């Protein structure tokens, strides 16, 4: 259950983010927007720039699994300076996710999970609550922020780019005519 809620969702989100970055790089080249401009772009002065949002998305795909008992995770500690490095972070996170066995997170959603934040706050939850109330929201927060920064910069992305992986579930004959 915990695996099914996390790993496939993280894989889908990271692959979509990778595709959005590819698109942004090409669009930026056509529109004279450099990689550094993208890397430092942010939605608000007190929010992380794109490079940190990408790093945080990757970290939030890895860190919950470690807290739930998976070993061998890569460390992604610095923001990337360019698209190649951001793609490298995503590739590293995806490679790790590919190694996580379906039973690696266990089946006991009621087991205790505790974690602390750098500001001294400590949280005590069940594993299920941790996944539902912390891990998934943290992942999607940074994932959405990265998407929003790209949109803010003018990259022509839409919902189909963000959740294109859902199209494999589309019932044949129900897509709108082009």
N, C-alpha and C positions, 0 to 999 in steps of 0.2 A: 504494500500500500504506500509506504513512504517513498519508495523508489519510483513508483508510478506517478506520484504527485510531483516529483522533483526532476529527476534526470531527463526524462523525455521533454519536459517543459523547458528546461535549461538548454537542451540541445536545439530545440526548435527556435528559441529566442536568440541564441548565439549565432545560429546559421543565418537567420533573417538579418541580424545586425551586420554580419559579415557582408551579406549581399548589399545592404544599404550603404555600407562604406565603399564597396566597389563602385556602386552607382554614383556616390558623392564624389569620389576621386575623378571619375570620368567627367561628370558634370562640372566640377570645379575647374578642370583643365580647359574645358570649352568656354568657361565664363570668367577666366582669369581670377579664380579664387584658389589661393595656394594651400598646401597641406597645413602649414603653420597657422593660417587663418582659421581653418577648420579646427585644428587641435586645441586652440585657445578660446574658441567661441563658446559662449555660455548664454543661458536664457535670462539670468538676472545676476547682478553683481555679487550676490552672496551664494550663488550656486556653482557647483563644479563645472569646469569646461568639458568639452567633448572628450578629450583624452582621459580625463578622470572618470567620466561617466562610463566609458568603454571599460576601463580598468575595473571600476566598481561592479559593473555588470558581470565581468568574468569572476571577480572575487566572490560575488554573491551566488555564483553557480558552484563554487568550490567549497567555500567556508562552511555552509550548512552540512554538507556531506561529511566533512571532517568532524564537525561537532557531533554528528550521528554515528561516528566510528570508522569511517573510511580512511585508510592510510595511503600515503604515496602522492599526496596532492602537490602540485607545483605552487610556488609562491610568485605572486604577481604584485610587486611592491612599488613600482614606479610608473608614473604616467608615461605613455608613449609620446614620442616627438613627431611621429609621422604615421601615415596610413599603414605602411609595411609593419611597423612595430605594433600598431593596434591590431592588425590582422594576426600577427604573431601571438599576441595575448589571447585572442579568441581561439586560435588553433591550439594553443597550449591547454586552454580550459576544455575544449572539445576532446582533445586527445585523452585528457584525464577522465572525462565523463565516459568515454568509450571503454575505459578499463573497469568501471564500476559494475559489479555483478548485481543482478536483480535482487539477490538476497542480502546484499552487503549492508543495507540499512536496517535489517531486521524487520520483524513483524509486530513488535510491541510498541504501539503508538502511545501507550500509557507510561512508558519509562520516563524518568526524569531527565531533563536537559536544562543545564544552567549555563549562562554565559554572562560576561561582563563587557561593558563598553569602556573605551579609554577615559571617559569622564567619571568613572566610578560606579555607574549604575549597574546593578546586577539583576538578571531576570531568571526566574525559575518557572519552567513550563513542562508540560508533557511533550514528548517527541512530536505527536500529532499537532498540538497547539503551536509548537515551535515552527513546524513547516507551514501551517496554515496562516498563523498570525505574524510571523517574523520573516522566515526565509523567503517565501514566495513574494510577499509584498516588497521586500528589500530588492530582490532581483528585478521585479517589474518596474519599480520606481526608477532605478538607474537605466534600465532598458528603454523605458518611455522617454526619459530625459535625453538620452543619446539620440533617439529618433527625433524628438522635438528640436534639439539643437540643429540637426541636419535640415529639418524643415525650415527653421528660423533662418538658416543661411541661404535658403532658396532651392535646395535640392528637391526636385519634383518627385516626392514619395507620397504614397497613399496607404490606406488601410491594407490593401492587397500586398504591399511590401512588408508591412509590419506583421501580418498574420497569414501570409501566403501559404504557409504549410497546411492551413485548414482546408484549402481547396481540394485536397485529396479526399475529403469527405463530402464534397458537393454531389448532390444527387444528379445524375445525368439528365440533361434536358431542362434544368431549372436555372441555368445561368442567363442573365439578361442578354439580349441580342446586342452585338457590338455596333 
